[in-house]
Amino acid sequence: MRTASRLRGRQATPGRSPRPPRQRATAGPERDAARPAWSSSRERLAITEIHRRDSGRDAHDRAAEDAVADEAGGPTDERSGADRNRGRGHEKHACSRRLERRAGAALHRREHSRLVTCESGHFSTKKAVFRPTLFSRLRRCLECRPEAVPAWPAQPSIFAPVPDFHVETIGSGPRVVLVHGSVGNGAATWESLRSLAERFELAIVDRPGYPPNPPLQRADFEQQATEIGELVRAGDHLVGHSYGGVISLLIAAQQPVRSLTVNEPPAFGVARGNPDVEEFLAKMRVAPGEPREYLAYFLPLVGSSLKLSDPLPPPLEAGARAAMVERPPHEAEIPLDALARAPFPKLVVTGGHNPAFDAVADVLEQRLGARRAVVPGAGHSIPRAPGYTETLIRFLESA
């Protein structure tokens, strides 16, 4: 009955003057004066600010109380006690309640997001990150968007790639990315090249699984080529030693570099059928499964003169465990044709101590049109060989 009488219009009561009809303002100051204050955008932002500052209760608690109040049909709390006025012409309170609910929902989303500062100094949200590189997105917040930019289209995202592994950068000049091999990490492998920081910027990579990175259950050269490849920029020199040489060959086949240098890469797949290569692979298949025994077997096989202490130093033990879980490098399919077409110069360095590594270097020299250098005196530890640093500097400066 009450609803029907409202639809038909309120009848005059005897002894009471009838209510004058409402006049709807169409434009100008009269329209702003006739509009209820609670319907303005500033009032909505103020309600949102009240909810944002209300840190005395958790967003989950507020949402739960609102849900219970909706089911009961009664007043909720001191901020929105308008349920008992429903159906009595209190449209203003009902609309305020809806605005508060929307503000509460927005607050719930913001409180469960990572907060950063937006371009105008207000708070905003930071999106999630993903591997191998971390990305963040910064948008304008609700307080500055109505005045500054339209809600659509969204503002351009800001991307900041960060490697998922440790990289030490020293020096200044043309950039050289150094990728180490098995057992030793970046600091141990490239210690003799730190003097190059006077002429070059050195990006010394510690491959995933090697200290100070956490250990891995399994390492794959293809995956690491993808991860480390995101660190390499156009115009960088790329230098890879041993297992890192296999990774560097895969990277250079996919993206342009300024030059490529590989030190005795165990890419034995390019020389299968060679007797020395087949003998080496047969010996590697029976390598022991404990760190110390593995190193005692592996290091002399590849031509390293490193002396082992008892017990093993923690970094060396961690390096042995990392090498033991690496995918065998002879399984790598080196894209020789793509590398041969690449215009950048290539250098293959060997130590002249192992015919299996020499067989691989011969194929790379012939198929890629690469330069060849032999630096004896350190076995497979090519970066420590006398004359290696000078050979590398001459090649980098000529590239």
C-alpha positions as a Markdown table, in Angstrom:
| # | Residue | x | y | z |
|---|---|---|---|---|
| 1 | Met | 0.0 | 0.0 | 0.0 |
| 2 | Arg | 2.8 | 2.4 | 0.9 |
| 3 | Thr | 4.6 | 1.6 | -2.3 |
| 4 | Ala | 1.5 | 2.0 | -4.4 |
| 5 | Ser | 0.7 | 5.4 | -2.9 |
| 6 | Arg | 4.2 | 6.5 | -3.5 |
| 7 | Leu | 3.8 | 5.6 | -7.2 |
| 8 | Arg | 0.5 | 7.5 | -7.5 |
| 9 | Gly | 1.8 | 10.5 | -5.6 |
| 10 | Arg | 1.2 | 11.6 | -2.0 |
| 11 | Gln | -2.3 | 12.9 | -1.4 |
| 12 | Ala | -2.8 | 16.1 | 0.6 |
| 13 | Thr | -3.8 | 15.6 | 4.2 |
| 14 | Pro | -6.6 | 17.8 | 5.6 |
| 15 | Gly | -5.2 | 20.8 | 7.5 |
| 16 | Arg | -1.8 | 20.5 | 5.9 |
| 17 | Ser | -0.6 | 22.4 | 2.9 |
| 18 | Pro | 0.4 | 20.2 | 0.0 |
| 19 | Arg | 4.2 | 19.8 | -0.7 |
| 20 | Pro | 5.3 | 21.8 | -3.6 |
| 21 | Pro | 6.4 | 19.8 | -6.6 |
| 22 | Arg | 10.2 | 19.2 | -7.1 |
| 23 | Gln | 11.9 | 21.3 | -9.8 |
| 24 | Arg | 14.6 | 19.4 | -11.7 |
| 25 | Ala | 17.5 | 21.7 | -12.6 |
| 26 | Thr | 18.8 | 21.0 | -16.1 |
| 27 | Ala | 22.1 | 22.9 | -16.1 |
| 28 | Gly | 24.1 | 25.6 | -14.4 |
| 29 | Pro | 24.6 | 26.4 | -10.7 |
| 30 | Glu | 21.0 | 25.4 | -10.0 |
| 31 | Arg | 21.7 | 21.8 | -11.0 |
| 32 | Asp | 24.8 | 21.6 | -8.7 |
| 33 | Ala | 22.7 | 23.1 | -5.8 |
| 34 | Ala | 19.9 | 20.6 | -6.4 |
| 35 | Arg | 22.3 | 17.6 | -6.6 |
| 36 | Pro | 22.7 | 15.8 | -3.2 |
| 37 | Ala | 26.2 | 16.3 | -1.8 |
| 38 | Trp | 26.7 | 12.6 | -1.2 |
| 39 | Ser | 26.5 | 11.9 | -4.9 |
| 40 | Ser | 29.6 | 13.9 | -5.9 |
| 41 | Ser | 32.9 | 12.2 | -6.9 |
| 42 | Arg | 34.7 | 14.1 | -4.1 |
| 43 | Glu | 32.4 | 12.5 | -1.5 |
| 44 | Arg | 33.1 | 9.1 | -3.0 |
| 45 | Leu | 36.9 | 9.7 | -2.7 |
| 46 | Ala | 36.4 | 10.9 | 0.9 |
| 47 | Ile | 34.6 | 7.7 | 1.8 |
| 48 | Thr | 37.4 | 5.7 | 0.2 |
| 49 | Glu | 39.9 | 7.6 | 2.2 |
| 50 | Ile | 38.0 | 6.9 | 5.4 |
| 51 | His | 38.1 | 3.2 | 4.7 |
| 52 | Arg | 41.8 | 3.3 | 3.7 |
| 53 | Arg | 42.7 | 5.1 | 7.0 |
| 54 | Asp | 40.5 | 2.8 | 9.1 |
| 55 | Ser | 43.3 | 0.3 | 10.0 |
| 56 | Gly | 41.7 | -0.7 | 13.3 |
| 57 | Arg | 39.9 | -3.6 | 11.8 |
| 58 | Asp | 41.0 | -6.1 | 9.1 |
| 59 | Ala | 39.3 | -6.0 | 5.7 |
| 60 | His | 38.2 | -9.6 | 6.2 |
| 61 | Asp | 36.4 | -8.7 | 9.4 |
| 62 | Arg | 34.6 | -5.8 | 7.8 |
| 63 | Ala | 33.5 | -7.9 | 4.8 |
| 64 | Ala | 32.2 | -10.6 | 7.1 |
| 65 | Glu | 30.2 | -8.2 | 9.2 |
| 66 | Asp | 28.7 | -6.6 | 6.1 |
| 67 | Ala | 27.7 | -10.0 | 4.8 |
| 68 | Val | 26.0 | -11.0 | 8.1 |
| 69 | Ala | 24.2 | -7.7 | 8.2 |
| 70 | Asp | 22.9 | -8.1 | 4.7 |
| 71 | Glu | 21.4 | -11.5 | 5.6 |
| 72 | Ala | 19.8 | -10.3 | 8.8 |
| 73 | Gly | 18.5 | -7.1 | 7.1 |
| 74 | Gly | 19.5 | -5.0 | 10.1 |
| 75 | Pro | 21.9 | -2.2 | 10.8 |
| 76 | Thr | 25.6 | -3.1 | 10.3 |
| 77 | Asp | 27.8 | -0.7 | 12.2 |
| 78 | Glu | 28.2 | 2.9 | 13.1 |
| 79 | Arg | 29.1 | 3.8 | 9.5 |
| 80 | Ser | 26.1 | 2.5 | 7.7 |
| 81 | Gly | 23.0 | 2.1 | 10.0 |
| 82 | Ala | 20.5 | 2.7 | 7.3 |
| 83 | Asp | 18.9 | -0.8 | 6.8 |
| 84 | Arg | 16.1 | 0.0 | 9.2 |
| 85 | Asn | 15.2 | 3.0 | 7.0 |
| 86 | Arg | 14.8 | 1.0 | 3.8 |
| 87 | Gly | 11.5 | 1.6 | 2.1 |
| 88 | Arg | 10.8 | 4.8 | 4.0 |
| 89 | Gly | 12.1 | 7.3 | 1.5 |
| 90 | His | 15.6 | 7.5 | 2.8 |
| 91 | Glu | 17.2 | 7.1 | -0.6 |
| 92 | Lys | 20.2 | 9.2 | 0.5 |
| 93 | His | 21.2 | 6.8 | 3.2 |
| 94 | Ala | 20.8 | 3.7 | 1.0 |
| 95 | Cys | 23.0 | 5.2 | -1.7 |
| 96 | Ser | 25.6 | 6.2 | 0.9 |
| 97 | Arg | 25.6 | 2.6 | 2.0 |
| 98 | Arg | 26.2 | 1.4 | -1.5 |
| 99 | Leu | 29.1 | 3.8 | -1.9 |
| 100 | Glu | 30.6 | 2.6 | 1.4 |
| 101 | Arg | 30.3 | -1.0 | 0.3 |
| 102 | Arg | 32.1 | -0.2 | -3.0 |
| 103 | Ala | 34.8 | 1.7 | -1.1 |
| 104 | Gly | 35.2 | -1.2 | 1.3 |
| 105 | Ala | 35.6 | -3.7 | -1.6 |
| 106 | Ala | 38.2 | -1.5 | -3.2 |
| 107 | Leu | 40.0 | -1.2 | 0.2 |
| 108 | His | 40.0 | -5.0 | 0.5 |
| 109 | Arg | 41.7 | -5.3 | -2.9 |
| 110 | Arg | 44.3 | -2.7 | -2.0 |
| 111 | Glu | 45.1 | -4.1 | 1.4 |
| 112 | His | 46.0 | -7.4 | -0.2 |
| 113 | Ser | 48.3 | -5.8 | -2.8 |
| 114 | Arg | 51.9 | -4.6 | -2.5 |
| 115 | Leu | 51.8 | -0.8 | -2.1 |
| 116 | Val | 54.1 | 1.6 | -3.9 |
| 117 | Thr | 53.8 | 5.3 | -4.8 |
| 118 | Cys | 52.0 | 6.4 | -7.9 |
| 119 | Glu | 53.2 | 9.1 | -10.3 |
| 120 | Ser | 51.3 | 11.8 | -8.3 |
| 121 | Gly | 52.6 | 10.8 | -4.9 |
| 122 | His | 49.5 | 8.7 | -3.9 |
| 123 | Phe | 49.6 | 5.0 | -3.1 |
| 124 | Ser | 49.1 | 2.5 | -5.9 |
| 125 | Thr | 49.5 | -1.3 | -6.4 |
| 126 | Lys | 52.4 | -3.3 | -7.7 |
| 127 | Lys | 51.7 | -6.3 | -9.9 |
| 128 | Ala | 53.1 | -9.8 | -9.3 |
| 129 | Val | 56.5 | -10.9 | -10.7 |
| 130 | Phe | 57.6 | -13.9 | -12.7 |
| 131 | Arg | 60.7 | -15.8 | -13.5 |
| 132 | Pro | 63.5 | -15.5 | -14.9 |
| 133 | Thr | 63.1 | -11.9 | -14.7 |
| 134 | Leu | 61.1 | -9.7 | -12.3 |
| 135 | Phe | 58.6 | -7.2 | -13.8 |
| 136 | Ser | 56.5 | -4.4 | -12.1 |
| 137 | Arg | 53.6 | -2.3 | -13.3 |
| 138 | Leu | 52.9 | 1.1 | -12.0 |
| 139 | Arg | 49.5 | 2.7 | -12.6 |
| 140 | Arg | 47.8 | 6.0 | -11.6 |
| 141 | Cys | 45.7 | 5.6 | -8.5 |
| 142 | Leu | 42.0 | 6.4 | -8.2 |
| 143 | Glu | 42.8 | 9.8 | -6.5 |
| 144 | Cys | 44.7 | 11.2 | -9.4 |
| 145 | Arg | 43.1 | 9.4 | -12.4 |
| 146 | Pro | 39.9 | 11.5 | -12.7 |
| 147 | Glu | 41.8 | 14.7 | -13.0 |
| 148 | Ala | 44.9 | 13.5 | -14.8 |
| 149 | Val | 44.1 | 10.8 | -17.2 |
| 150 | Pro | 41.0 | 8.9 | -18.6 |
| 151 | Ala | 40.3 | 5.5 | -17.1 |
| 152 | Trp | 40.8 | 3.9 | -20.5 |
| 153 | Pro | 43.2 | 3.2 | -22.2 |
| 154 | Ala | 45.6 | 2.3 | -19.4 |
| 155 | Gln | 48.9 | 4.0 | -19.0 |
| 156 | Pro | 52.0 | 2.3 | -20.5 |
| 157 | Ser | 53.6 | -0.3 | -18.3 |
| 158 | Ile | 57.1 | 0.1 | -16.9 |
| 159 | Phe | 59.3 | -3.0 | -17.2 |
| 160 | Ala | 62.5 | -3.6 | -15.2 |
| 161 | Pro | 64.1 | -7.0 | -15.9 |
| 162 | Val | 66.2 | -8.3 | -13.1 |
| 163 | Pro | 68.2 | -11.6 | -13.4 |
| 164 | Asp | 67.2 | -14.6 | -11.3 |
| 165 | Phe | 70.9 | -15.3 | -10.6 |
| 166 | His | 73.9 | -13.4 | -9.2 |
| 167 | Val | 75.8 | -11.1 | -11.5 |
| 168 | Glu | 78.8 | -9.0 | -10.5 |
| 169 | Thr | 79.4 | -5.9 | -12.6 |
| 170 | Ile | 82.7 | -4.0 | -12.5 |
| 171 | Gly | 84.6 | -1.5 | -14.6 |
| 172 | Ser | 83.4 | 0.8 | -17.4 |
| 173 | Gly | 83.6 | 0.7 | -21.2 |
| 174 | Pro | 82.3 | -1.8 | -23.8 |
| 175 | Arg | 80.4 | -4.5 | -22.0 |
| 176 | Val | 81.8 | -8.1 | -21.7 |
| 177 | Val | 79.5 | -10.9 | -20.4 |
| 178 | Leu | 81.5 | -13.7 | -18.8 |
| 179 | Val | 79.9 | -17.2 | -18.5 |
| 180 | His | 81.8 | -19.7 | -16.4 |
| 181 | Gly | 82.0 | -23.5 | -16.8 |
| 182 | Ser | 81.5 | -26.4 | -14.4 |
| 183 | Val | 82.7 | -26.7 | -10.8 |
| 184 | Gly | 84.0 | -23.1 | -10.4 |
| 185 | Asn | 81.7 | -20.1 | -10.2 |
| 186 | Gly | 82.2 | -16.8 | -11.9 |
| 187 | Ala | 84.6 | -15.3 | -9.3 |
| 188 | Ala | 86.8 | -18.4 | -9.3 |
| 189 | Thr | 86.9 | -18.8 | -13.1 |
| 190 | Trp | 87.5 | -15.2 | -14.1 |
| 191 | Glu | 89.8 | -13.9 | -11.3 |
| 192 | Ser | 92.7 | -13.4 | -13.8 |
| 193 | Leu | 90.5 | -11.1 | -16.0 |
| 194 | Arg | 89.5 | -8.6 | -13.4 |
| 195 | Ser | 92.3 | -6.3 | -14.7 |
| 196 | Leu | 90.2 | -5.8 | -17.8 |
| 197 | Ala | 87.8 | -3.6 | -15.8 |
| 198 | Glu | 90.2 | -0.7 | -16.7 |
| 199 | Arg | 89.0 | -1.0 | -20.3 |
| 200 | Phe | 85.7 | -2.9 | -20.2 |
| 201 | Glu | 82.6 | -3.3 | -18.2 |
| 202 | Leu | 82.7 | -6.9 | -17.0 |
| 203 | Ala | 79.4 | -8.7 | -16.2 |
| 204 | Ile | 80.6 | -11.7 | -14.3 |
| 205 | Val | 77.7 | -14.3 | -14.2 |
| 206 | Asp | 77.3 | -16.9 | -11.5 |
| 207 | Arg | 75.2 | -19.5 | -13.3 |
| 208 | Pro | 72.1 | -20.9 | -11.5 |
| 209 | Gly | 73.0 | -23.6 | -9.1 |
| 210 | Tyr | 76.5 | -22.2 | -8.3 |
| 211 | Pro | 77.3 | -20.1 | -5.2 |
| 212 | Pro | 76.1 | -17.6 | -4.1 |
| 213 | Asn | 72.9 | -18.9 | -5.9 |
| 214 | Pro | 70.9 | -21.6 | -4.2 |
| 215 | Pro | 71.5 | -25.2 | -5.4 |
| 216 | Leu | 69.4 | -26.9 | -8.1 |
| 217 | Gln | 68.2 | -30.4 | -8.5 |
| 218 | Arg | 68.8 | -30.3 | -12.2 |
| 219 | Ala | 70.6 | -27.8 | -14.6 |
| 220 | Asp | 70.0 | -27.6 | -18.3 |
| 221 | Phe | 72.1 | -25.7 | -20.8 |
| 222 | Glu | 69.1 | -24.8 | -22.9 |
| 223 | Gln | 67.2 | -23.2 | -20.0 |
| 224 | Gln | 70.3 | -21.3 | -18.8 |
| 225 | Ala | 70.9 | -20.1 | -22.3 |
| 226 | Thr | 67.5 | -18.5 | -22.2 |
| 227 | Glu | 68.0 | -17.1 | -18.8 |
| 228 | Ile | 71.5 | -15.7 | -19.3 |
| 229 | Gly | 70.5 | -14.6 | -22.8 |
| 230 | Glu | 68.1 | -12.1 | -21.3 |
| 231 | Leu | 71.1 | -10.5 | -19.6 |
| 232 | Val | 73.0 | -10.1 | -22.9 |
| 233 | Arg | 72.4 | -6.8 | -24.8 |
| 234 | Ala | 73.0 | -6.0 | -28.4 |
| 235 | Gly | 76.6 | -4.9 | -28.8 |
| 236 | Asp | 77.9 | -7.0 | -25.9 |
| 237 | His | 81.0 | -9.2 | -26.1 |
| 238 | Leu | 80.2 | -12.7 | -25.0 |
| 239 | Val | 82.9 | -15.0 | -23.5 |
| 240 | Gly | 82.1 | -18.5 | -22.3 |
| 241 | His | 84.4 | -21.1 | -20.7 |
| 242 | Ser | 83.9 | -24.9 | -20.9 |
| 243 | Tyr | 80.2 | -25.6 | -20.1 |
| 244 | Gly | 79.6 | -21.9 | -20.3 |
| 245 | Gly | 81.0 | -22.0 | -23.8 |
| 246 | Val | 78.2 | -24.3 | -24.8 |
| 247 | Ile | 75.7 | -21.9 | -23.3 |
| 248 | Ser | 77.4 | -19.0 | -25.1 |
| 249 | Leu | 77.2 | -20.8 | -28.5 |
| 250 | Leu | 73.4 | -21.2 | -28.0 |
| 251 | Ile | 72.9 | -17.6 | -26.9 |
| 252 | Ala | 74.9 | -16.2 | -29.9 |
| 253 | Ala | 72.9 | -18.2 | -32.3 |
| 254 | Gln | 69.7 | -16.6 | -31.1 |
| 255 | Gln | 70.6 | -12.9 | -30.7 |
| 256 | Pro | 73.3 | -10.5 | -32.0 |
| 257 | Val | 76.4 | -9.9 | -30.1 |
| 258 | Arg | 79.5 | -7.9 | -30.8 |
| 259 | Ser | 81.8 | -10.9 | -30.6 |
| 260 | Leu | 81.9 | -14.5 | -29.3 |
| 261 | Thr | 84.8 | -16.2 | -27.5 |
| 262 | Val | 84.6 | -19.8 | -26.3 |
| 263 | Asn | 87.3 | -21.7 | -24.3 |
| 264 | Glu | 87.3 | -25.4 | -25.0 |
| 265 | Pro | 83.5 | -25.9 | -25.1 |
| 266 | Pro | 82.6 | -29.5 | -24.5 |
| 267 | Ala | 80.1 | -29.5 | -27.4 |
| 268 | Phe | 81.1 | -33.0 | -28.3 |
| 269 | Gly | 77.9 | -33.5 | -30.3 |
| 270 | Val | 79.5 | -31.6 | -33.3 |
| 271 | Ala | 82.4 | -34.2 | -33.4 |
| 272 | Arg | 80.6 | -37.5 | -32.7 |
| 273 | Gly | 82.4 | -40.4 | -34.4 |
| 274 | Asn | 85.8 | -39.0 | -33.5 |
| 275 | Pro | 87.7 | -41.7 | -31.6 |
| 276 | Asp | 89.1 | -39.3 | -29.0 |
| 277 | Val | 85.6 | -37.8 | -28.4 |
| 278 | Glu | 84.0 | -41.2 | -28.0 |
| 279 | Glu | 86.6 | -42.3 | -25.5 |
| 280 | Phe | 86.2 | -39.2 | -23.5 |
| 281 | Leu | 82.4 | -39.6 | -23.3 |
| 282 | Ala | 82.7 | -43.3 | -22.3 |
| 283 | Lys | 84.9 | -42.2 | -19.4 |
| 284 | Met | 82.4 | -39.5 | -18.3 |
| 285 | Arg | 79.6 | -42.0 | -18.1 |
| 286 | Val | 81.2 | -43.8 | -15.2 |
| 287 | Ala | 82.0 | -40.8 | -13.1 |
| 288 | Pro | 81.5 | -41.3 | -9.3 |
| 289 | Gly | 78.5 | -39.9 | -7.5 |
| 290 | Glu | 80.0 | -38.2 | -4.4 |
| 291 | Pro | 81.5 | -34.7 | -4.6 |
| 292 | Arg | 85.1 | -35.5 | -3.6 |
| 293 | Glu | 85.3 | -38.7 | -5.6 |
| 294 | Tyr | 83.7 | -36.9 | -8.6 |
| 295 | Leu | 86.3 | -34.1 | -8.5 |
| 296 | Ala | 89.2 | -36.5 | -8.1 |
| 297 | Tyr | 88.0 | -38.3 | -11.2 |
| 298 | Phe | 86.7 | -35.4 | -13.3 |
| 299 | Leu | 89.4 | -32.8 | -12.9 |
| 300 | Pro | 92.3 | -34.9 | -14.2 |
| 301 | Leu | 90.1 | -36.1 | -17.1 |
| 302 | Val | 89.5 | -32.6 | -18.4 |
| 303 | Gly | 93.1 | -31.5 | -17.7 |
| 304 | Ser | 92.8 | -29.5 | -14.6 |
| 305 | Ser | 95.7 | -29.4 | -12.1 |
| 306 | Leu | 93.6 | -28.3 | -9.1 |
| 307 | Lys | 94.7 | -29.9 | -5.9 |
| 308 | Leu | 91.9 | -31.1 | -3.6 |
| 309 | Ser | 92.1 | -30.5 | 0.2 |
| 310 | Asp | 90.4 | -32.7 | 2.8 |
| 311 | Pro | 87.7 | -31.8 | 3.6 |
| 312 | Leu | 86.6 | -29.9 | 0.5 |
| 313 | Pro | 86.1 | -26.1 | 1.0 |
| 314 | Pro | 82.3 | -25.4 | 1.0 |
| 315 | Pro | 82.4 | -23.4 | -2.3 |
| 316 | Leu | 84.2 | -26.2 | -4.1 |
| 317 | Glu | 81.9 | -28.9 | -2.7 |
| 318 | Ala | 78.9 | -26.8 | -3.8 |
| 319 | Gly | 80.5 | -26.5 | -7.3 |
| 320 | Ala | 81.0 | -30.2 | -7.5 |
| 321 | Arg | 77.3 | -30.9 | -6.6 |
| 322 | Ala | 76.2 | -28.3 | -9.2 |
| 323 | Ala | 78.4 | -30.0 | -11.9 |
| 324 | Met | 77.0 | -33.4 | -11.0 |
| 325 | Val | 73.4 | -32.4 | -11.8 |
| 326 | Glu | 74.1 | -30.7 | -15.1 |
| 327 | Arg | 72.7 | -32.0 | -18.3 |
| 328 | Pro | 75.6 | -33.6 | -20.3 |
| 329 | Pro | 76.9 | -31.0 | -22.7 |
| 330 | His | 77.4 | -33.4 | -25.6 |
| 331 | Glu | 73.6 | -33.5 | -25.9 |
| 332 | Ala | 73.6 | -29.8 | -27.0 |
| 333 | Glu | 72.5 | -29.3 | -30.7 |
| 334 | Ile | 74.8 | -26.4 | -31.7 |
| 335 | Pro | 73.2 | -24.4 | -34.6 |
| 336 | Leu | 76.3 | -24.3 | -36.7 |
| 337 | Asp | 74.6 | -22.9 | -39.8 |
| 338 | Ala | 73.0 | -20.0 | -37.9 |
| 339 | Leu | 76.3 | -19.2 | -36.2 |
| 340 | Ala | 78.2 | -19.3 | -39.5 |
| 341 | Arg | 75.7 | -16.8 | -41.0 |
| 342 | Ala | 76.1 | -14.4 | -38.1 |
| 343 | Pro | 78.4 | -11.5 | -39.0 |
| 344 | Phe | 80.1 | -11.0 | -35.7 |
| 345 | Pro | 83.7 | -12.4 | -35.2 |
| 346 | Lys | 84.3 | -15.6 | -33.3 |
| 347 | Leu | 87.3 | -16.9 | -31.4 |
| 348 | Val | 87.9 | -20.5 | -30.3 |
| 349 | Val | 90.6 | -21.0 | -27.6 |
| 350 | Thr | 92.2 | -24.3 | -26.6 |
| 351 | Gly | 95.0 | -25.3 | -24.3 |
| 352 | Gly | 96.6 | -27.9 | -26.6 |
| 353 | His | 96.4 | -30.7 | -24.0 |
| 354 | Asn | 93.4 | -32.9 | -24.9 |
| 355 | Pro | 92.6 | -34.3 | -28.3 |
| 356 | Ala | 88.8 | -34.5 | -27.6 |
| 357 | Phe | 88.6 | -30.7 | -27.0 |
| 358 | Asp | 90.8 | -30.1 | -30.0 |
| 359 | Ala | 88.4 | -32.1 | -32.2 |
| 360 | Val | 85.5 | -29.9 | -31.2 |
| 361 | Ala | 87.6 | -26.7 | -31.7 |
| 362 | Asp | 88.6 | -28.0 | -35.2 |
| 363 | Val | 84.9 | -28.3 | -36.2 |
| 364 | Leu | 84.0 | -24.9 | -34.8 |
| 365 | Glu | 86.9 | -23.3 | -36.6 |
| 366 | Gln | 86.0 | -24.8 | -39.9 |
| 367 | Arg | 82.2 | -24.5 | -39.8 |
| 368 | Leu | 82.0 | -21.0 | -38.2 |
| 369 | Gly | 85.0 | -19.4 | -39.9 |
| 370 | Ala | 86.3 | -18.7 | -36.4 |
| 371 | Arg | 89.7 | -17.6 | -35.4 |
| 372 | Arg | 91.8 | -20.1 | -33.4 |
| 373 | Ala | 94.2 | -19.5 | -30.5 |
| 374 | Val | 96.2 | -22.0 | -28.5 |
| 375 | Val | 97.4 | -21.0 | -25.0 |
| 376 | Pro | 99.2 | -23.9 | -23.3 |
| 377 | Gly | 100.3 | -24.0 | -19.7 |
| 378 | Ala | 97.1 | -24.4 | -17.7 |
| 379 | Gly | 95.3 | -27.4 | -19.2 |
| 380 | His | 91.6 | -26.9 | -19.3 |
| 381 | Ser | 91.8 | -23.9 | -17.0 |
| 382 | Ile | 92.2 | -21.6 | -20.1 |
| 383 | Pro | 91.6 | -18.2 | -18.3 |
| 384 | Arg | 94.7 | -18.9 | -16.1 |
| 385 | Ala | 97.0 | -19.8 | -19.0 |
| 386 | Pro | 99.9 | -17.4 | -19.7 |
| 387 | Gly | 99.0 | -15.1 | -22.5 |
| 388 | Tyr | 95.3 | -15.7 | -22.4 |
| 389 | Thr | 94.4 | -12.2 | -21.1 |
| 390 | Glu | 96.5 | -10.5 | -23.8 |
| 391 | Thr | 95.0 | -12.7 | -26.5 |
| 392 | Leu | 91.4 | -11.9 | -25.4 |
| 393 | Ile | 92.1 | -8.1 | -25.2 |
| 394 | Arg | 93.5 | -8.0 | -28.7 |
| 395 | Phe | 90.4 | -9.9 | -30.1 |
| 396 | Leu | 87.9 | -7.8 | -28.2 |
| 397 | Glu | 89.5 | -4.5 | -29.3 |
| 398 | Ser | 89.6 | -5.7 | -32.9 |
| 399 | Ala | 85.9 | -6.7 | -32.9 |
